[in-house]
Every structure is written in C-alpha cells, then in structure tokens.
Amino acid sequence: MEIYETDMLIQKAKRHDKKAFAELFKQNEKAMYKVAKAILKNDEDVADAMQETALICWEKISELRENKYFKTWLIRILINKCNSIYKQKTKFISNEKQPERGDFENGFANIEWTLLLDVLAEKFRTIIILYYVDGFKVREIAQILDISESTVKARLVEARKQVEKFYDVGKEQKNYGKI
C-alpha cells in the first residue's frame, strides 16, 4: 500500500472511522504479532496484548501528531503493553514451571530462533526483533523504545556478541562430545 493511502486511512481513523482503523491494524498485525510473541512467548498473552493495544490506539489515535509515525507509535504502545503483561505474569509464576510453547509452523528454524531469543536479555531481544524481523531502522527503534540511537547501536553490537557466544558454546559442547 502506498504512503498516501496509509496517510488517508490514518486521517479517517482519527475521525473514528472504524473500517479505516481496522485496515490500519490489519496492515500491521503481522509485525505486531512477531514483536509480542518475542516478548510474551504464548499466543494467549500475545492476543491479549494486541487486543489491548488496539483499544488504546483507537482511544488515543487523535493524539498521534505525525501520521508517518503511526507504525512506530503502534509498536511502542504494544511493547509497553507486552512488558506490563510480562511483569504481571512473572509475579504470579515466579516459582512455577513456565508453560510449554505451542507447535511451530516452520520446524527447526523456529525452534533455533526461539532458543536464541531466550538467551538474550529482554532489552536485546526487543531490539533484535525490531531490527532483523520487522526491519525497523536504528532511528525508528530509538523512537519506539525512547532511547538514543547510540544505545540502540550498542545493544545491537552486544546482542550480536551474545549470539556469537551462544553459538561458540554450542560448538564447544558438540566438539566435547566427540573427544
């Protein structure tokens, strides 16, 4: 969809056009799901976060200052909602076993990706998802997370180091088994 068409949808949504808002939400649904799933891990919590985000965005869309930042604004609200849900769940599940994850549609690649994301701290995991999965630029990630661009860059570097270390440990364990 062209930028002009998206801008028109945003203008209509600001006038509380439900169809326009639904279309905007649909356009961003896949990116939202990926971000929420990386933070929350299970589909029920992801659905709750996305639903609550939709409600918040519907109520506050008139506060969006620049239409070109709609997706950034939407993802930022989603991340805040996901973090809130995550914190609530960890209070209740602190001593219990974490729930099992559902089946993955793409098999081993998804399992490896999920394991990799689990190794990363939340501040790195979120940036990796936004950068590599959703394709946001460093500047956009800085806006979404309300941090400086240099912090985003530093976290990307650190996340890459952690990924490298994760794979190096795996190689060492593999080689150790062959001795």
C-alpha positions in Angstrom: 0.0 0.0 0.0 1.3 3.4 -0.9 2.2 6.0 1.8 -0.6 8.3 0.5 -3.2 5.6 1.0 -1.9 4.8 4.5 -2.0 8.5 5.4 -5.6 8.7 4.2 -6.5 5.7 6.4 -4.9 7.4 9.4 -6.8 10.6 8.8 -10.0 8.7 8.6 -9.2 6.7 11.7 -8.5 10.0 13.5 -12.1 10.8 12.7 -13.1 7.5 14.3 -13.7 5.6 11.1 -13.8 2.0 12.3 -13.2 0.5 8.8 -10.1 2.6 8.3 -8.7 1.8 11.8 -9.4 -1.9 11.2 -7.5 -1.7 7.9 -4.5 0.0 9.6 -4.5 -2.6 12.3 -4.6 -5.4 9.8 -1.7 -3.9 7.8 0.4 -4.0 11.0 -0.9 -7.2 12.5 2.0 -9.5 11.4 4.7 -7.2 12.7 2.8 -6.7 16.0 2.5 -10.5 16.4 6.2 -11.0 15.9 7.1 -8.4 18.5 4.6 -9.5 21.0 5.5 -13.2 20.6 9.2 -12.5 21.2 8.4 -10.8 24.5 5.5 -12.9 25.8 6.1 -16.3 24.3 2.5 -17.6 24.3 -0.4 -16.9 22.0 -3.0 -16.2 24.7 -0.8 -13.3 26.1 0.0 -12.1 22.6 -3.7 -11.9 21.7 -4.4 -10.0 24.9 -1.6 -7.6 24.3 -2.7 -7.0 20.7 -6.3 -6.5 21.7 -5.4 -4.1 24.5 -3.1 -2.2 22.1 -5.9 -1.9 19.6 -8.2 -0.5 22.2 -5.6 2.0 23.4 -4.8 3.1 19.9 -8.4 3.5 19.0 -9.0 5.7 22.0 -5.8 7.8 21.6 -5.3 8.0 17.8 -6.3 11.6 17.8 -3.1 12.2 19.9 -0.8 10.9 17.1 1.0 14.0 15.9 2.6 12.8 12.7 0.9 10.2 10.6 4.2 8.9 9.2 5.0 7.6 12.7 1.8 5.6 13.0 3.6 2.2 13.0 6.3 3.4 15.3 3.6 4.7 17.7 1.6 1.5 17.5 4.6 -0.8 18.1 5.7 1.3 21.1 2.3 1.0 22.7 2.4 -2.8 22.0 5.8 -3.1 23.6 4.7 -1.2 26.7 1.6 -3.4 26.9 3.6 -6.6 26.5 6.1 -5.6 29.1 3.2 -4.9 31.5 1.7 -8.3 30.9 5.1 -10.0 31.2 5.7 -8.3 34.6 2.3 -9.3 35.8 2.8 -12.9 34.8 6.3 -13.2 36.3 4.8 -12.1 39.7 2.4 -15.0 39.6 4.6 -17.6 38.0 7.8 -16.9 39.9 8.1 -20.4 41.4 6.1 -22.4 38.9 7.3 -24.1 35.8 6.9 -21.9 32.6 4.1 -23.1 30.3 5.2 -25.1 27.3 5.2 -23.4 23.9 2.9 -24.3 21.1 3.9 -26.0 17.9 6.0 -24.1 15.5 4.9 -23.9 11.9 8.4 -23.8 10.4 10.0 -26.6 12.4 13.6 -26.5 13.5 14.4 -23.0 12.2 11.7 -21.5 14.5 12.9 -23.6 17.5 16.5 -22.5 17.0 15.4 -18.8 16.6 13.2 -19.1 19.8 16.1 -20.7 21.7 18.4 -17.9 20.5 15.9 -15.2 21.6 15.5 -16.8 25.0 19.2 -16.5 25.6 19.1 -12.7 25.1 18.0 -10.3 27.8 14.7 -8.5 27.1 16.4 -5.2 26.1 18.5 -7.0 23.5 15.7 -9.4 22.3 13.3 -6.5 21.6 15.9 -4.6 19.5 16.9 -7.8 17.6 13.2 -8.4 16.7 12.6 -4.8 15.7 15.8 -4.6 13.6 16.0 -8.1 12.0 12.4 -9.3 11.9 10.4 -6.1 11.4 13.1 -4.2 9.5 13.0 -1.0 11.6 16.0 1.3 11.2 18.1 2.3 14.2 16.5 5.7 14.3 13.0 4.2 14.3 13.9 1.7 17.1 15.3 4.6 19.2 11.9 6.4 18.8 9.9 3.3 19.6 11.9 2.5 22.7 12.5 6.1 23.7 16.3 5.6 23.9 19.2 7.2 22.0 20.4 5.8 18.6 23.8 5.2 20.1 22.1 3.0 22.8 20.3 1.0 20.0 23.6 0.5 18.2 25.4 -0.5 21.3 22.7 -3.0 22.2 22.8 -4.5 18.7 26.5 -5.0 19.0 26.2 -6.6 22.4 23.3 -8.8 21.2 25.4 -10.0 18.2 28.3 -10.8 20.7 25.9 -12.8 22.8 24.6 -14.7 19.8 28.2 -15.4 18.7 29.0 -16.6 22.2 25.8 -18.8 22.2 26.9 -20.5 19.0 30.5 -20.9 20.2 29.3 -22.6 23.3 27.2 -24.9 21.2 30.2 -25.8 19.0 32.4 -26.5 22.1 29.8 -28.8 23.5 29.5 -30.6 20.2 33.2 -31.0 19.9 33.5 -32.1 23.6 31.1 -34.9 22.9 33.4 -36.2 20.1 36.5 -36.5 22.2 
